[in-house]
Amino acid sequence: MSTREKTLTPKLVKKLWLAFVLLVLLMGASYIFITGYFANKYSQETTQRLNADIANHVIAEKFSGASPFLADGSVNKELFGDLMHDMMAVNQSIEVYLLGQEGDILYSVVLDPEDKNAAKKVDLAPVKSFIADSGEKFVLGDDPRNPGAKKIFSAAPYNVDGHQGFIYIVLAGKKFQEVSDNLMSQYFARLGIGATILTMIFSAIIGLLAIWFLTKNLRLITQTVRRFHDGDLEARIKNPEKSDIEVFAKSFNEMADSIVSNMDKMQSVDQLRRELIANVSHDLRTPLAILKGYIETLQIKRDSLSEVEKDEYLQITHDNVDRLSNLINQLFEYSKLEAEQVVPIKEPFSITELSHDLIAKFKVLADKKQIDLKMDNPEDNCLVYADVSLVERALQNLIENALKYTEAGGHVTLSLQKKGNNIEIDLTDTGTGIPVNEQPFIFDRYKQVEKNAKKHGYGLGLAIVKKIMDLHDTTITVLSKPKEGSSFTFHLPAYQIS
């Protein structure tokens, strides 16, 4: 049997059937037991109610003609024995007892004098309760032949020739009990077999329908899961809120969405990684080729080159070493940010002072390129709560990017402005701008705009800025028009001095 065929009878359905069968058997046994108990009680109560006055009739009819006691006060066993035999011959289910005033058994033809287990006395509490209620209340009394057992009875008091006591008649005697038990066992056997067969038939039908209905949604979910497993990534459980197992259905849909989303991200990451490797390999190859070429030239033409040419070649070599170093540092920095190995250490600091320091740091390069690098509104001291080293790195990348794409005579302005509970940092340049179709992708890894021989970009600077903004739970936006310049803006939470 294949795996797919096995799933048509899952363990859950088998367990449901087993639980259902056990429940049916338990209910059937309980039904038979409860039915037998109440049927027996009903029969006893009916018998006692119908024969409640039998003891009074015995006293009225049998004690009126002759006394059951002899002159010496002993029981007239011949007379009383004949009376008992006559009654028990007519109704073989009864047993008649003559009781004394204290409940002691004076005489009964059913008791064997040699039977040491037979009771010598009858508890009078049930007898008096029966007489007080005139037999209207169901009550059980002692069975003299089976001490400890309780039987239905009829009782009446007598007062004859100075003798007082009770006539006590067990309505379900030993012979009656034997016949009753035999018939009852046969009755319950037939009832049990019949009830069990009918119950199992109806239960099988109801159980089949119930289990089919209960597992309907489960089967649907199983089919959907199998489709998803077989490669149908669009498989989803329809209308999960209407399912009997809504939580499971919604959880599967959410899990499937997450898996598909993660797969898309993994494919995107893999594609970007390949592009990154290709672009980085190209940028690494270029300075390495230049280095190799000039070093070989210095080795081959060492004696024929002038000192000025040697210095020029060495400077070019030095510049390309710097390019390689910067590229490697950026790769290392970005890989740490992407692997989430950098945890921001936030603290209050002056973004104004940090901006002044960066302006001063890049002032020499800006003057060399004849670019006006300045701060806007530097008088206000703005405090922010962030990681100072990461914010410094982000601003440094933005300034380097602005200076790279701004022509001589242009302007680069860093402005700070408090807006509500945040400080807005804006860096504006009058450079070449960014084409509209390129603007959504400038923060992607290794995305370089307008790459040419004069503008060497590593494509990771803005990506690093974006990662730093993510670590600070903020975003960076860009507004740009081709040939008019660009403006990069982000916000940091202002630090309130209490």
C-alpha positions in Angstrom: 0.0 0.0 0.0 1.4 3.4 -1.0 1.8 6.3 1.3 -1.0 8.2 -0.5 -3.4 5.3 0.0 -2.5 5.0 3.6 -3.5 8.6 4.2 -7.0 7.8 3.1 -7.5 6.0 6.5 -5.6 8.3 8.8 -4.9 7.3 12.4 -7.2 10.1 13.6 -10.2 8.5 11.9 -9.3 5.1 13.5 -9.0 6.7 16.9 -12.4 8.5 16.4 -14.0 5.1 15.5 -12.4 3.4 18.5 -13.6 6.1 20.9 -17.0 6.1 19.3 -17.4 2.3 19.7 -16.2 2.4 23.3 -18.6 5.2 24.0 -21.5 3.2 22.4 -20.7 0.1 24.5 -20.4 2.2 27.6 -23.7 3.9 26.9 -25.4 0.5 26.1 -24.1 -1.1 29.3 -25.2 1.9 31.3 -28.6 1.8 29.6 -29.1 -1.9 30.5 -28.0 -1.4 34.1 -30.2 1.7 34.6 -33.1 0.1 32.9 -32.8 -3.1 35.0 -32.4 -1.1 38.2 -35.5 1.0 37.7 -37.5 -1.8 36.3 -36.8 -4.0 39.3 -37.6 -1.1 41.7 -40.8 -0.4 39.8 -41.8 -4.1 40.0 -41.0 -4.2 43.8 -42.9 -1.0 44.5 -45.9 -2.2 42.5 -46.0 -5.6 44.2 -45.7 -4.0 47.7 -48.4 -1.5 46.9 -50.8 -4.2 45.6 -50.1 -6.5 48.6 -49.9 -3.8 51.3 -53.0 -5.0 53.2 -52.3 -8.8 53.0 -51.0 -8.9 56.6 -54.2 -7.1 57.8 -56.3 -9.7 56.0 -54.5 -12.5 57.6 -55.1 -11.1 61.1 -58.8 -10.2 60.3 -59.7 -13.6 58.8 -57.4 -16.1 60.5 -57.0 -14.7 64.1 -60.7 -14.1 64.6 -61.8 -17.8 64.8 -58.9 -19.3 66.9 -56.0 -18.0 68.8 -52.5 -18.7 67.4 -51.3 -19.2 70.9 -51.8 -22.1 73.4 -52.8 -21.8 77.0 -49.2 -21.9 78.1 -48.4 -18.9 75.9 -46.5 -20.9 73.3 -47.3 -20.7 69.5 -50.0 -23.0 68.3 -47.7 -24.3 65.6 -50.3 -26.7 64.2 -52.9 -24.0 63.7 -50.4 -21.3 62.6 -48.5 -23.8 60.4 -51.7 -24.8 58.6 -52.5 -21.1 58.1 -49.1 -20.4 56.6 -49.2 -23.4 54.4 -52.6 -22.4 53.0 -51.5 -18.9 52.2 -48.2 -19.9 50.7 -50.0 -22.6 48.6 -52.2 -19.9 47.1 -49.2 -17.4 46.7 -45.9 -19.2 46.5 -44.0 -16.0 46.4 -44.7 -15.0 50.0 -43.2 -16.1 53.3 -45.2 -15.5 56.6 -43.5 -14.8 59.9 -45.0 -14.4 63.4 -43.1 -11.7 65.2 -43.0 -10.8 68.9 -43.4 -7.3 70.3 -39.6 -6.8 70.1 -39.3 -8.1 66.6 -38.1 -11.6 67.5 -39.3 -14.4 65.2 -41.7 -16.6 67.1 -42.5 -19.0 64.3 -42.4 -19.6 60.5 -42.8 -22.8 58.5 -40.0 -21.6 56.1 -37.3 -21.4 58.7 -35.2 -24.5 59.4 -34.6 -24.8 63.2 -31.2 -26.3 62.3 -30.2 -23.3 60.1 -27.8 -21.3 62.2 -27.5 -18.6 59.5 -31.2 -17.7 59.7 -32.0 -14.5 61.5 -33.7 -14.7 64.9 -35.0 -11.2 64.9 -36.4 -8.6 62.4 -35.6 -4.9 62.5 -38.9 -3.2 63.5 -38.0 0.3 62.2 -39.0 -0.4 58.6 -42.1 -2.3 59.9 -43.3 0.6 62.0 -42.6 3.0 59.1 -44.7 0.8 56.8 -47.6 0.6 59.2 -47.5 4.4 59.9 -47.8 5.1 56.2 -50.4 2.4 55.7 -48.2 0.8 53.0 -48.3 3.9 50.8 -44.5 4.5 51.1 -42.0 2.2 49.4 -39.8 0.6 52.1 -37.7 -2.5 52.3 -37.4 -4.8 55.3 -35.2 -7.6 56.6 -35.1 -11.1 54.9 -34.9 -13.6 57.8 -33.6 -16.3 55.5 -30.9 -14.1 54.1 -29.6 -11.8 56.9 -28.4 -8.5 55.4 -30.6 -8.7 52.4 -33.6 -6.4 52.0 -37.0 -7.4 50.6 -40.4 -5.9 50.0 -42.9 -6.9 52.7 -46.4 -6.4 54.3 -46.9 -6.1 58.0 -49.7 -5.5 60.5 -49.8 -5.5 64.3 -51.9 -8.0 66.3 -53.2 -8.1 69.9 -54.6 -11.6 70.7 -55.3 -13.0 74.2 -52.8 -10.5 75.7 -50.2 -11.3 73.1 -48.9 -8.5 71.0 -46.6 -8.5 68.0 -46.6 -8.4 64.2 -47.5 -10.5 61.2 -44.5 -10.0 58.9 -44.9 -11.2 55.3 -42.0 -11.2 52.8 -43.6 -10.6 49.5 -40.7 -11.8 47.4 -39.6 -15.0 49.1 -36.7 -17.3 48.3 -38.6 -19.3 45.6 -39.9 -16.1 44.1 -36.4 -14.6 44.0 -35.0 -17.7 42.3 -37.7 -17.6 39.6 -37.4 -13.8 39.3 -33.6 -13.9 39.0 -33.8 -16.6 36.3 -36.4 -14.8 34.3 -34.6 -11.5 34.8 -31.3 -12.9 33.5 -33.1 -14.2 30.4 -34.9 -10.9 30.0 -31.7 -8.9 30.2 -29.9 -11.3 27.9 -32.5 -10.8 25.3 -32.7 -7.1 26.0 -29.0 -6.7 25.9 -28.6 -8.6 22.6 -31.5 -6.8 21.0 -30.5 -3.4 22.3 -26.8 -4.0 21.4 -27.7 -5.0 17.8 -30.0 -2.0 17.3 -27.7 0.4 19.0 -24.7 -0.8 16.9 -26.7 -0.5 13.7 -27.9 3.0 14.4 -24.6 4.0 16.0 -22.7 2.8 12.9 -24.9 4.9 10.7 -24.8 8.0 13.0 -21.1 7.4 13.7 -20.3 7.2 10.0 -22.2 10.4 9.3 -20.7 12.2 12.3 -17.1 11.2 11.6 -17.5 12.1 8.0 -18.9 15.5 9.0 -16.4 16.1 11.7 -13.4 15.2 9.5 -14.7 17.0 6.4 -12.7 20.1 7.1 -9.7 18.0 8.2 -9.8 16.1 4.9 -10.0 19.4 3.0 -7.0 20.8 4.9 -5.1 17.5 4.4 -5.7 17.7 0.6 -4.6 21.4 0.6 -1.4 20.5 2.6 -0.6 17.7 0.2 -1.1 20.0 -2.8 1.3 22.5 -1.2 3.7 19.7 -0.5 3.6 18.6 -4.1 4.6 22.0 -5.3 1.3 24.0 -5.6 2.5 27.0 -3.7 -0.8 28.8 -4.4 -2.8 26.2 -2.5 -4.7 27.8 0.4 -7.6 26.8 2.6 -10.6 28.8 1.4 -12.8 30.7 4.0 -10.7 29.5 7.0 -13.0 31.5 9.3 -15.9 29.1 8.4 -13.9 26.0 9.2 -14.5 23.9 12.3 -10.8 24.1 13.1 -10.5 27.8 12.2 -7.2 28.3 14.2 -5.5 25.5 12.4 -6.8 26.6 9.0 -5.6 30.2 9.5 -2.3 29.0 10.9 -1.7 26.9 7.7 -2.5 29.8 5.4 -0.2 32.1 7.4 2.5 29.5 7.4 2.1 29.0 3.6 2.3 32.7 3.0 5.4 33.0 5.2 7.1 30.1 3.3 6.3 31.6 -0.1 7.4 35.0 1.1 10.7 33.6 2.5 11.3 31.6 -0.7 10.8 34.8 -2.7 13.2 36.7 -0.4 15.7 33.9 -0.6 15.5 33.9 -4.4 15.8 37.7 -4.4 18.8 37.6 -2.0 20.4 34.9 -4.1 20.0 37.0 -7.2 21.3 40.1 -5.4 24.2 38.1 -4.0 25.2 37.0 -7.5 25.0 40.6 -8.8 27.0 41.8 -5.8 29.7 39.3 -6.4 29.8 40.1 -10.1 30.0 43.9 -9.5 32.4 43.7 -6.7 34.6 41.4 -8.7 34.6 43.9 -11.5 35.5 46.8 -9.2 38.2 44.7 -7.5 39.6 43.7 -10.9 39.9 47.3 -12.1 42.3 48.7 -9.4 44.2 45.4 -9.3 44.8 45.6 -13.0 45.9 49.2 -12.7 48.2 48.3 -9.8 49.7 45.4 -11.7 50.2 47.5 -14.8 52.0 50.4 -13.1 54.1 48.2 -10.9 55.2 46.2 -13.9 56.0 49.5 -15.7 58.1 50.6 -12.7 60.0 47.3 -12.8 60.6 47.3 -16.5 61.3 51.0 -17.1 62.8 51.8 -13.7 66.0 53.2 -15.2 64.4 55.1 -18.0 61.7 56.9 -16.0 62.2 60.3 -14.6 61.6 61.0 -10.9 58.4 63.0 -11.8 57.0 59.9 -13.7 58.0 57.6 -10.9 56.2 59.8 -8.3 53.1 60.0 -10.6 53.1 56.2 -11.0 53.5 55.7 -7.3 50.7 58.1 -6.6 48.3 56.3 -8.9 49.3 53.0 -7.2 48.6 54.6 -3.8 45.2 55.8 -5.0 44.2 52.4 -6.2 45.3 50.8 -3.0 43.1 53.2 -1.2 40.2 52.3 -3.5 40.8 48.6 -2.8 41.0 49.2 1.0 37.8 51.3 0.9 35.9 48.6 -1.1 37.0 45.9 1.3 36.0 47.9 4.3 32.6 48.6 2.9 32.1 44.9 2.1 33.1 43.9 5.6 30.9 46.6 7.1 27.8 45.8 5.0 28.2 42.0 5.6 28.1 42.7 9.4 25.0 44.9 9.1 23.2 42.4 6.9 24.0 39.5 9.2 22.6 41.6 12.1 25.9 41.4 14.0 25.8 45.1 14.7 23.7 46.1 17.7 23.2 49.9 18.1 24.3 51.4 21.3 22.0 54.4 21.7 22.9 57.4 23.8 22.2 61.1 23.8 24.6 63.2 21.7 24.7 66.5 19.8 24.0 65.9 16.1 25.0 69.6 15.6 28.5 69.0 16.9 28.9 65.8 14.9 27.8 67.6 11.7 30.3 70.4 12.3 33.1 67.8 12.7 32.1 66.1 9.4 31.8 69.4 7.5 35.3 70.3 8.7 36.6 66.8 7.8 35.3 67.0 4.2 36.0 70.7 3.7 39.4 70.1 2.2 38.1 67.7 -0.4 35.1 70.0 -1.2 37.5 73.0 -1.7 39.7 70.9 -3.9 36.7 70.1 -6.1 35.5 73.7 -5.8 32.3 72.7 -4.1 30.6 74.9 -1.4 30.1 72.5 1.6 28.2 74.1 4.5 25.7 73.7 7.3 22.3 75.4 7.5 21.2 77.0 10.8 24.2 75.8 12.8 23.3 78.0 15.8 20.8 75.6 17.4 22.2 72.7 19.4 20.2 69.6 18.5 20.4 66.5 20.7 19.3 63.1 19.4 19.1 59.7 21.0 20.9 57.2 18.7 24.2 55.3 18.1 26.7 58.1 17.4 29.2 55.9 15.5 26.5 54.5 13.1 24.9 58.0 12.5 28.4 59.4 11.8 29.0 56.6 9.3 25.6 57.3 7.6 26.3 61.0 7.3 29.8 60.4 6.1 28.5 58.1 3.3 25.9 60.7 2.3 28.4 63.5 2.1 30.9 61.4 0.1 28.1 60.5 -2.3 27.0 64.1 -2.6 30.6 65.4 -3.3 31.1 62.6 -5.8 28.2 63.6 -8.0 28.4 67.4 -7.6 30.3 69.3 -10.3 32.7 72.2 -9.6 30.8 75.3 -8.5 28.0 73.3 -6.9 26.7 73.3 -3.4 26.2 70.6 -0.7 24.2 71.7 2.3 23.6 69.8 5.6 20.7 71.1 7.5 19.2 70.2 10.9 15.7 71.1 12.0 13.6 70.1 15.0 10.1 68.8 14.1 8.0 67.7 17.0 9.8 64.9 18.9 12.3 64.3 16.1 15.3 66.0 14.5 15.1 66.1 10.7 18.5 65.7 9.0 18.6 66.7 5.4 21.6 66.7 2.9 21.0 68.5 -0.3 23.3 68.8 -3.3 23.2 70.5 -6.7 24.7 67.5 -8.5 23.7 65.5 -11.5 20.6 64.2 -9.8 19.1 60.7 -10.1 17.0 59.4 -13.0 13.3 58.9 -12.0 13.4 55.2 -13.0 16.5 54.6 -10.8 15.3 56.3 -7.6 13.4 53.3 -6.2 16.6 51.2 -6.4 19.4 53.5 -5.2 19.4 51.9 -1.7 19.7 48.4 -3.1 23.0 46.6 -2.7 25.6 47.6 -5.2 23.3 49.8 -7.2 25.3 52.6 -8.9 23.8 55.4 -10.8 25.6 57.0 -13.8 28.8 55.0 -13.5 31.6 56.4 -15.6 35.3 56.9 -15.7 35.2 60.0 -13.5 32.8 58.7 -10.9 34.0 55.6 -9.1 31.2 54.2 -7.0 31.3 51.0 -4.9 27.5 50.8 -4.8 27.4 49.9 -1.1 27.5 53.4 0.5 23.8 54.1 0.3 22.9 50.5 1.1 24.9 50.8 4.3 23.0 54.0 5.1 19.7 52.2 4.6 20.8 49.4 7.0 21.8 51.9 9.6 18.4 53.6 9.3 16.7 50.3 9.8 18.6 49.7 13.0 17.3 53.0 14.3 13.7 52.2 13.2 13.5 55.1 10.8 13.5 55.6 7.1 15.5 57.6 4.6 13.8 59.3 1.6 15.2 60.9 -1.5 13.9 63.7 -3.7 15.8 64.2 -6.9 15.5 65.7 -10.4 18.0 65.0 -13.1 20.6 67.8 -13.5 19.1 69.7 -10.6 20.4 67.7 -7.6 19.2 65.4 -4.9 18.0 65.7 -1.3 18.3 62.8 1.3 16.2 63.2 4.4 15.8 61.1 7.6 14.7 61.6 11.2 16.1 60.7 14.6 14.3 61.0 17.9 15.2 64.2 19.8 16.6 63.8 23.3 14.6 65.8 25.9 16.6 67.2 28.8 14.5 66.8 31.9 
